[in-house]
Every structure is written in C-alpha cells, then in structure tokens.
Amino acid sequence: MTWRLTARSRLTLLYTGLVLAAGFLLTALTYVLLFHSLRLHIDEAMSTLLTRAAPVLLVVTALAGLTGWLVAGRILRPIRTISGTAKRLSAENLSERIPVRQPADELAALSTTINSMLDRIQHGIAERDRVLNSQRLFVANAAHELRTPLTTMRTAIDVTLDGEPDRAALVAMAGDIATAVETSQRTLDGLLVLARSQAGPPRRTPVDLAEVVAATVADAADQAANRAVTLWADLRPAPASGEPVLLERMAGNLLENALRYNHAGGDVTVTSGTANGYAFLRVVNTGPPVTPDEERRLFEPFVRGVGNGTRGAGLGLSIVRAVVTAHDGEISSTARPTGGMDIAVHLPQALVAPNSG
C-alpha cells in the first residue's frame, strides 16, 4: 500500500517550509548587513548571531508548523463535512444536503454545486419511480382489460354448449363473441396508438388543425344524431406541425369523449384558431357533472366516466395527452359547473401555413 500525505499534512508542510525559508532568508540578510557594518570582531559577532538565531529559528519553525496544522484543519473542515455527507447518502436517502458556509467562497460554491447535483439526482430517481409505478399499473390494467372480453367469450361458449343449443342460442353466442372481440380490438388499437405516440418525436409535416377537425366533425355527425346531441363548429385556420394520423386520432378521441359523456338534447361545441403563438383546438360539451377527483384522473389510462352508449376502453383521453405531449403542446381541462367538460389543446403554431387541398 502506497503511503500518501493527506491534504492537511501537505498544507502544514507548505506553511512550515515557507516560514523556514523566510527565516533562512532573514538570517542571511542580517548576516550580510552585519558583515558590512561590523568590520571588527566579525567572527565573534557572527558566532553570537548564529548561536542566538538558530534556537529562535527552530522555535519559530515549530510554531509555524503547529499554526499551519491548525489553520489547515480549519480550512479543510468544510471538505470533511462534504465527505461525511457524501458517505451518508444512498439511493434510499438523498434528502440530506451539505451546509453552505458564509461568506461565499470556493468551498461554498462547491457545496452549492453538489447540492444542486443531488437535487437533480433525487428528482431523476423520483421520476424514474413514478414512471415505473405508472408502467406497472398500466400493464396490470391492460392485462385486466384484455382478460375481461376473453372471459366473456369463454362464458358465452360454455353456457351455449352446455346442452343442445339451437340456432337462436348459437346466434346469441356469436353476438356476444363479436362484441367481446370488438372490445378487445378497440383496446389493442388504443394501446398501439398510445405506444406509437410515446415512442419518440413524431414525423412533423404542416397540418391545419381546422381541416383535421372538420373531417372529424363530419365523421361524427351520425353518432351525434343517434345520441340526440347537437354539434356546433367554429373552425378557423390553426396551422401547426405534426403527424397527421396522430393528430386525427387526438381530435377524434376528444370529439368521441364529448359525445359519449353527454345526454340527449345536449350539445358539443368545437372551435379552432390561433392565439399567442399557438394553434388551438377546444371542445366544450354538456353532460353529467364531473367531480374534482374525476377531473384529476381524467387523462389516466383505463379511467372511464359514466356515459351513454358503448362502453369504451378508457384510453381515449390518455391517448390525447400522449399525442399532445409528443408534439410539445399543452392540454387543459375544466369541469363546467352545469356539467360536462371544457378541454383545450394548444400546439406550437407553424410559421408557414400548410397548403390545403
């Protein structure tokens, strides 16, 4: 094992060496001055000087060494504090921070830098844990959602084949299986779109949200009529940049959600345009009241409200959020006092408007 001097020992030797060198220099200077001023009895004077100066120099050197040791310890104390704090830190304990000394100096700057680094590490670990927990919950919910229609199909088959089924029983079983398959397909399609939107930055092309939403509104006209819901649209140019397929799915999910969680005689208002450097899409619908807890969980996967019609997969708004995030946009939602929701999507406005047609 190689023996090495500590920082404190090196500082002590440095201070002592400087004092010793200064003592020798002072003695030499005195010697020269006396040599020129004392022509007589020079040997006796030099002998007396050296005899008296040597012990003084040794005492001064010893005091300098002791002082250097104490001063070095005081200077290095913050470093020992930093080292001790670093040893106590672990993945389970990142809350402790290094005290920042005053007045501010190089060691205070070092402490501040290390504390900032610890803040980033702690935030990164917390974010990693949040993502892992979210992924575990997502996988568990996805497995449950896919298991449910399979169980429905198995039950329908077992009940129908338990005996001698007639044509009507077989037709009913086929209908149950078709419904379960449709549910599974919707869930899988939603999972694929969600995975695609979270896979990385989308391919960006000029897109006018007004054109995207206009096509979506036209496609939803029959569904709105069947639900006795009135569709209102005020679509002004909203040039953005993004992947058209994902943006179409985003708009479609917003509109489908507004229609599903509505009531007969209700309405849905869709607007688009630009404001403050953003292209926006806003969907406002009537419907049942939304509690604060429901509003907080609105964009989580597999979360459903109580709506009319077909039971969805609970992925619609989570896909909307994922698409908006992938396009560097923002999404906001407000529960209306009279019932229903007010959801707005803002995407960075394109500098050049997309060519239509």
C-alpha positions in Angstrom: 0.0 0.0 0.0 1.5 3.4 -1.1 1.7 5.9 1.7 0.4 9.3 0.7 0.3 12.6 2.6 -3.1 14.0 3.4 -4.2 17.4 2.2 -3.8 18.7 5.7 -0.3 17.4 6.0 0.7 18.9 2.7 -0.7 22.3 3.7 1.2 22.1 7.0 4.5 21.3 5.3 3.9 24.1 2.8 3.3 26.6 5.6 6.3 25.3 7.6 8.5 25.4 4.6 7.6 28.9 3.8 8.3 30.1 7.3 11.6 28.2 7.4 12.6 29.7 4.1 11.7 33.1 5.3 13.7 32.5 8.5 16.8 31.5 6.5 16.4 34.4 4.2 16.1 36.8 7.1 19.2 35.3 8.8 21.2 35.6 5.5 20.1 39.2 5.1 21.1 40.0 8.7 24.4 38.3 8.1 25.1 40.4 5.1 24.2 43.6 6.8 26.4 42.8 9.8 29.3 41.8 7.6 29.4 45.2 6.1 28.7 47.1 9.3 31.0 45.3 11.7 34.5 45.3 10.3 35.9 44.5 13.7 35.4 41.4 15.8 33.4 40.0 12.9 34.0 36.3 13.8 32.8 36.9 17.3 29.7 38.8 16.1 28.8 36.1 13.6 29.2 33.4 16.2 26.9 35.2 18.6 24.3 35.8 15.9 24.2 32.2 14.8 24.1 31.0 18.4 21.1 33.1 19.2 19.3 32.9 15.9 19.3 29.2 15.5 17.2 28.4 18.6 14.8 31.2 17.7 14.5 29.9 14.1 13.7 26.4 15.4 11.1 27.7 17.8 9.5 29.9 15.1 9.5 26.9 12.7 7.8 24.7 15.3 5.2 27.3 16.0 4.7 27.8 12.2 4.2 24.0 11.9 1.6 23.9 14.7 -0.1 27.0 13.3 -0.1 25.5 9.8 -1.6 22.3 11.1 -4.4 24.1 13.0 -5.1 26.5 10.1 -5.1 23.7 7.5 -7.6 21.8 9.7 -9.9 24.8 9.8 -9.6 25.3 6.1 -10.3 21.7 5.3 -13.2 21.3 7.8 -15.8 22.0 5.1 -14.3 19.4 2.9 -14.6 16.8 5.7 -18.3 17.9 6.1 -18.8 17.4 2.4 -17.1 14.0 2.5 -19.1 12.9 5.6 -22.4 13.9 3.9 -21.5 12.1 0.7 -20.8 8.9 2.7 -24.2 9.0 4.4 -26.1 9.4 1.1 -27.6 6.4 -0.6 -30.4 5.6 -3.1 -32.8 5.4 -0.2 -31.6 8.6 1.5 -31.0 11.6 -0.8 -32.7 14.2 1.3 -29.6 15.4 3.2 -27.8 18.4 1.9 -24.4 20.0 2.6 -24.5 23.2 4.7 -23.3 26.2 2.7 -20.8 28.3 4.6 -20.8 32.0 4.8 -19.2 34.1 3.5 -19.4 32.6 0.0 -16.0 31.3 -1.2 -14.8 28.4 -3.4 -15.9 25.8 -0.9 -19.3 27.4 -0.6 -19.6 27.3 -4.4 -18.6 23.6 -4.3 -21.2 22.8 -1.7 -23.9 24.6 -3.7 -22.9 22.7 -6.9 -23.1 19.4 -5.1 -26.4 20.2 -3.6 -27.8 21.1 -7.0 -26.5 17.9 -8.4 -28.2 16.0 -5.5 -31.4 17.8 -6.3 -31.2 16.6 -9.9 -30.4 13.1 -8.9 -33.2 13.0 -6.4 -35.7 14.4 -8.9 -34.5 11.9 -11.5 -34.9 8.9 -9.2 -38.4 10.1 -8.1 -39.4 10.5 -11.8 -38.0 7.0 -12.6 -40.0 5.5 -9.7 -43.1 7.4 -10.9 -42.7 6.1 -14.4 -42.0 2.5 -13.2 -45.1 2.6 -11.0 -47.2 4.0 -13.8 -45.9 1.3 -16.2 -46.7 -1.4 -13.7 -50.2 -0.1 -13.2 -50.6 0.3 -16.9 -49.6 -3.3 -17.6 -51.9 -4.6 -14.9 -54.8 -2.6 -16.2 -54.1 -3.7 -19.8 -54.0 -7.3 -18.8 -57.3 -6.9 -16.9 -58.9 -5.1 -19.9 -57.8 -7.9 -22.3 -58.8 -10.6 -19.9 -62.3 -9.4 -19.5 -63.5 -9.9 -23.1 -61.8 -13.3 -23.2 -63.7 -14.3 -20.1 -66.9 -13.1 -21.7 -66.2 -15.2 -24.8 -65.4 -18.2 -22.8 -68.5 -17.9 -20.6 -70.7 -17.4 -23.7 -69.3 -20.6 -25.3 -69.5 -22.7 -22.1 -73.1 -21.6 -21.4 -74.2 -22.1 -25.0 -72.6 -25.5 -25.4 -73.8 -26.8 -22.1 -76.6 -28.8 -23.6 -78.0 -28.9 -27.1 -78.0 -25.3 -28.4 -80.5 -24.3 -31.1 -79.8 -21.8 -33.9 -81.0 -18.9 -31.7 -78.6 -19.8 -28.9 -75.7 -20.0 -31.4 -76.6 -16.7 -32.9 -76.7 -15.1 -29.4 -73.4 -16.6 -28.6 -71.9 -15.3 -31.9 -73.2 -11.8 -31.0 -71.6 -12.0 -27.5 -68.3 -13.1 -29.0 -68.4 -10.4 -31.7 -69.0 -7.8 -29.0 -66.1 -9.1 -26.9 -63.8 -9.2 -30.0 -64.8 -5.6 -30.8 -63.9 -4.6 -27.3 -60.5 -6.3 -27.5 -59.8 -4.7 -30.8 -60.6 -1.2 -29.5 -58.3 -1.8 -26.5 -55.5 -3.1 -28.7 -55.9 -0.3 -31.2 -55.8 2.2 -28.3 -52.7 0.6 -26.8 -50.9 0.7 -30.2 -51.7 4.3 -30.8 -50.6 5.1 -27.2 -47.3 3.3 -27.7 -46.7 5.0 -31.0 -47.3 8.4 -29.6 -44.9 7.7 -26.7 -42.2 6.0 -28.9 -40.4 9.3 -29.7 -40.7 12.6 -31.6 -43.2 12.2 -34.4 -42.6 13.0 -38.0 -43.7 16.5 -38.5 -45.4 17.9 -41.5 -47.5 21.1 -41.9 -51.1 20.4 -40.6 -54.1 22.7 -40.2 -56.0 21.6 -37.1 -59.1 23.2 -38.6 -59.0 20.7 -41.6 -58.3 17.8 -39.3 -61.2 18.7 -37.0 -63.6 19.4 -39.9 -63.1 15.8 -41.2 -63.6 14.5 -37.6 -66.8 16.5 -37.1 -68.2 15.2 -40.4 -67.5 11.6 -39.4 -69.2 12.1 -36.0 -72.4 13.6 -37.5 -74.3 10.3 -37.5 -73.1 9.4 -33.9 -74.3 12.9 -32.7 -77.6 12.4 -34.4 -78.1 9.0 -32.8 -77.4 10.4 -29.4 -79.6 13.4 -30.0 -76.6 15.7 -29.4 -76.2 18.9 -31.4 -72.7 19.6 -33.0 -71.5 23.2 -33.3 -68.3 24.0 -35.1 -66.4 27.3 -35.5 -63.2 26.3 -37.2 -60.7 28.9 -38.1 -57.2 28.2 -39.6 -54.9 26.7 -37.0 -51.6 25.9 -38.7 -49.4 23.5 -36.7 -46.7 20.9 -37.4 -47.1 17.3 -36.6 -48.0 13.8 -37.7 -51.5 13.9 -39.3 -52.5 10.4 -38.2 -51.8 11.1 -34.6 -53.5 14.5 -34.7 -56.6 13.0 -36.4 -56.8 10.4 -33.6 -56.4 13.1 -31.0 -59.2 15.2 -32.4 -61.4 12.1 -32.9 -60.9 11.0 -29.3 -61.8 14.4 -28.0 -65.0 14.5 -30.0 -65.9 10.9 -29.2 -65.4 11.6 -25.5 -67.6 14.7 -25.7 -70.4 12.8 -27.4 -70.2 9.7 -25.2 -70.3 11.5 -21.9 -73.3 13.7 -22.9 -77.0 13.5 -22.7 -80.0 13.6 -25.1 -80.6 17.2 -26.1 -77.1 18.2 -25.2 -74.5 19.9 -27.4 -70.8 19.8 -28.3 -69.0 23.0 -29.5 -65.7 22.6 -31.4 -63.5 25.6 -32.1 -60.1 26.1 -33.6 -57.8 29.0 -34.3 -54.5 30.7 -33.2 -53.6 32.6 -30.1 -50.3 33.7 -28.5 -48.1 31.7 -30.9 -50.2 28.5 -30.6 -52.7 26.7 -32.7 -55.6 25.6 -30.5 -58.4 23.1 -30.6 -61.2 23.5 -28.0 -64.0 21.0 -27.3 -66.8 22.0 -24.9 -69.7 19.6 -24.1 -72.7 19.3 -21.9 -73.1 16.2 -19.8 -73.1 14.9 -16.2 -71.2 16.8 -13.5 -67.5 15.9 -13.1 -66.1 15.7 -9.6 -62.7 17.1 -8.8 -61.3 13.6 -8.3 -62.6 12.5 -11.7 -61.1 15.6 -13.3 -57.7 14.8 -11.8 -57.8 11.3 -13.2 -59.3 12.2 -16.5 -56.2 11.6 -18.6 -55.1 8.4 -16.9 -55.3 5.1 -18.9 -58.4 2.9 -18.3 -60.3 5.6 -16.4 -63.9 5.9 -17.5 -66.8 8.1 -16.6 -70.5 7.1 -16.7 -71.7 7.9 -20.2 -74.3 6.7 -22.7 -73.9 4.0 -25.2 -71.0 1.6 -25.8 -68.5 1.1 -23.0 -65.1 2.4 -24.1 -61.7 1.1 -23.4 -60.8 4.1 -21.2 -57.8 5.0 -23.4 -59.3 8.0 -25.3 -58.1 10.9 -23.3 -54.8 9.3 -22.2 -54.0 9.0 -26.0 -54.9 12.7 -26.4 -52.5 13.7 -23.7 -49.7 11.4 -25.1 -50.2 12.9 -28.6 -50.2 16.5 -27.3 -47.0 15.8 -25.2 -45.3 14.2 -28.2 -46.0 17.4 -30.2 -44.6 19.7 -27.5 -48.1 21.0 -26.8 -50.2 21.7 -23.7 -53.6 20.4 -22.7 -56.0 21.9 -20.1 -59.4 20.7 -18.8 -62.1 22.4 -16.8 -65.2 20.8 -15.3 -68.2 23.0 -16.1 -70.4 24.0 -13.2 -73.5 22.9 -15.2 -72.0 19.6 -16.2 -69.7 18.4 -18.9 -66.1 19.4 -19.7 -64.1 22.2 -21.4 -60.9 20.7 -22.9 -58.4 22.8 -24.9 -55.3 21.6 -26.7 -52.5 24.1 -27.7 -49.8 23.1 -30.2 -46.9 25.3 -31.3 -48.1 27.4 -34.3 -46.4 26.7 -37.6 -44.6 29.6 -39.1 -45.8 28.7 -42.6 -49.5 27.8 -43.0 -50.0 24.3 -44.6 -51.2 24.1 -48.1 -54.8 22.9 -48.3 -56.0 20.6 -51.0 
